[in-house]
Amino acid sequence: MSEATIKAHVTAVLRKLGVNNRTQAVLMAGRLAVDPDGVVLPPEEID
């Protein structure tokens, strides 16, 4: 993955969350009670 790809994905996540930066995204995730163990990856991303 290139740096540009990562930036594009981060930007998309920030937009979906309705925040302006990564710090706000972390705070929003805390408010949403995001459980990293509950995240299910799409089949193409499972090693």
C-alpha positions as CSV (number, residue, x, y, z in Angstrom):
1,M,0.0,0.0,0.0
2,S,1.2,3.5,-0.8
3,E,1.1,6.5,1.5
4,A,-1.6,8.0,-0.8
5,T,-3.8,4.9,-0.4
6,I,-3.5,5.1,3.4
7,K,-4.4,8.8,3.4
8,A,-7.4,8.2,1.2
9,H,-8.7,5.5,3.5
10,V,-8.1,7.6,6.6
11,T,-9.9,10.5,5.0
12,A,-12.9,8.2,4.1
13,V,-13.1,6.9,7.7
14,L,-13.0,10.5,9.1
15,R,-15.8,11.6,6.8
16,K,-17.9,8.6,7.8
17,L,-17.5,9.4,11.4
18,G,-18.2,13.1,10.8
19,V,-14.9,14.2,12.4
20,N,-12.0,16.4,11.2
21,N,-8.9,14.5,12.5
22,R,-7.7,11.3,14.0
23,T,-7.9,12.5,17.6
24,Q,-11.6,13.3,17.1
25,A,-12.0,9.8,15.5
26,V,-10.5,8.1,18.6
27,L,-12.8,10.1,20.9
28,M,-15.8,9.2,18.7
29,A,-14.8,5.5,18.7
30,G,-14.8,5.7,22.5
31,R,-18.3,7.2,22.5
32,L,-19.5,4.5,20.1
33,A,-17.9,1.8,22.3
34,V,-16.0,0.3,19.3
35,D,-14.8,-3.2,20.3
36,P,-11.7,-4.1,18.2
37,D,-12.4,-7.8,18.9
38,G,-15.8,-7.4,17.4
39,V,-14.5,-6.2,14.1
40,V,-15.0,-8.7,11.3
41,L,-12.8,-8.2,8.2
42,P,-14.1,-8.9,4.7
43,P,-12.9,-12.3,3.4
44,E,-10.4,-10.7,1.0
45,E,-8.5,-9.1,3.9
46,I,-8.1,-12.2,6.0
47,D,-4.6,-13.7,5.8
